[in-house]
Amino acid sequence: MYLDAAKKQEIFGKYGKSNTDTGSSEAQIALFSYRISHLTEHMKLNRKDYSTERALTMLVGKRRRLLDYLKAKDITRYRAIIKELGLRK
């Protein structure tokens, strides 16, 4: 599997407050971004995989909603995570 427990711990440790911080917005956004990049690569090779396309669209929507929430709550954290992950907007 492309996303094992060690990789999740690494993502949560880098973007969250600790390795076990799975609930913070930054950690969730970083995890979604990693999954989105993986699914995007899959879609480049498998154009007709519509179930993966739908899952990718739903993940992008979840990440967008989390980013909107973070923007409304704390604009400095929003700007920091956008800059760290290299996301637009």
C-alpha positions as CSV (number, residue, x, y, z in Angstrom):
1,M,0.0,0.0,0.0
2,Y,1.2,3.5,-0.8
3,L,0.3,5.0,2.5
4,D,1.4,2.9,5.5
5,A,1.4,3.8,9.2
6,A,5.0,5.1,9.1
7,K,4.3,7.5,6.3
8,K,1.2,8.8,8.1
9,Q,3.3,9.3,11.3
10,E,5.9,11.2,9.2
11,I,3.2,13.5,7.7
12,F,1.5,14.1,11.1
13,G,4.9,14.8,12.8
14,K,5.9,17.3,10.1
15,Y,2.6,19.2,9.8
16,G,0.8,18.5,13.1
17,K,1.8,19.3,16.6
18,S,3.1,15.7,17.2
19,N,3.2,12.3,15.6
20,T,-0.2,11.4,17.2
21,D,-1.9,14.7,16.2
22,T,-4.3,13.4,13.6
23,G,-7.0,15.9,14.2
24,S,-5.5,19.3,13.5
25,S,-6.5,20.9,10.3
26,E,-2.9,21.3,9.0
27,A,-2.2,17.5,9.5
28,Q,-5.4,16.6,7.7
29,I,-4.8,19.0,4.8
30,A,-1.2,17.6,4.4
31,L,-2.5,14.0,4.4
32,F,-5.2,14.8,1.8
33,S,-2.6,16.6,-0.3
34,Y,-0.4,13.5,-0.3
35,R,-3.3,11.3,-1.2
36,I,-4.4,13.7,-4.0
37,S,-0.9,13.7,-5.5
38,H,-0.9,9.9,-5.5
39,L,-4.3,9.6,-7.1
40,T,-3.4,12.3,-9.7
41,E,-0.4,10.1,-10.8
42,H,-2.7,7.1,-10.9
43,M,-5.2,9.0,-13.1
44,K,-2.5,10.0,-15.6
45,L,-2.0,6.3,-16.3
46,N,-5.6,5.1,-16.0
47,R,-7.8,7.7,-17.7
48,K,-11.0,5.6,-17.6
49,D,-10.9,4.8,-13.9
50,Y,-14.0,6.7,-13.0
51,S,-14.3,5.5,-9.4
52,T,-10.8,6.8,-8.7
53,E,-11.7,10.0,-10.4
54,R,-14.7,10.4,-8.2
55,A,-12.7,9.7,-5.1
56,L,-10.1,12.3,-6.2
57,T,-12.8,14.9,-6.7
58,M,-14.2,14.2,-3.3
59,L,-10.8,14.5,-1.6
60,V,-10.2,17.8,-3.3
61,G,-13.5,19.0,-2.0
62,K,-12.7,17.9,1.6
63,R,-9.3,19.6,1.4
64,R,-11.0,22.8,0.1
65,R,-13.5,22.8,2.9
66,L,-10.8,22.3,5.5
67,L,-8.8,25.2,4.0
68,D,-11.8,27.4,4.0
69,Y,-12.4,26.5,7.7
70,L,-8.8,27.3,8.6
71,K,-8.9,30.5,6.6
72,A,-11.9,31.7,8.6
73,K,-10.5,30.6,12.0
74,D,-6.8,31.6,11.7
75,I,-5.5,33.3,8.6
76,T,-1.8,33.0,9.6
77,R,-2.0,29.2,10.0
78,Y,-3.8,29.1,6.6
79,R,-1.1,31.1,4.9
80,A,1.6,28.9,6.5
81,I,0.1,25.6,5.3
82,I,-0.5,27.0,1.8
83,K,3.1,28.0,1.6
84,E,4.5,24.8,3.0
85,L,2.5,22.6,0.7
86,G,2.8,24.8,-2.3
87,L,-0.9,25.1,-2.9
88,R,-2.5,27.8,-5.0
89,K,-4.9,30.4,-3.7
